Amino acid sequence: METFQRYRMEIDLRRRSYTPPVLPEGYFIEKWSPTLVDAHATAHYMSFRDEIDARLFENFRTYKG
């Protein structure tokens, strides 16, 4: 049996002011929309599929999560 230490990072963004980041050319920030679900699922899967979390959670291991 393997065990893994899990850490959780949280920050309350409602009480935080910040300067919007300068993004590289061709990048932009977009408000969330349900039309982005497929793109998000692809990015999520590609980001986590080979990480240790994928060994623990099926939603990181498969595209359909």
Sequence and secondary structure as in RCSB ss.txt:
>XXXX:A:sequence
METFQRYRMEIDLRRRSYTPPVLPEGYFIEKWSPTLVDAHATAHYMSFRDEIDARLFENFRTYKG
>XXXX:A:secstr
            GGG         TT       GGGHHHHHHHHHHHHTTSHHHHH HHHHSS  
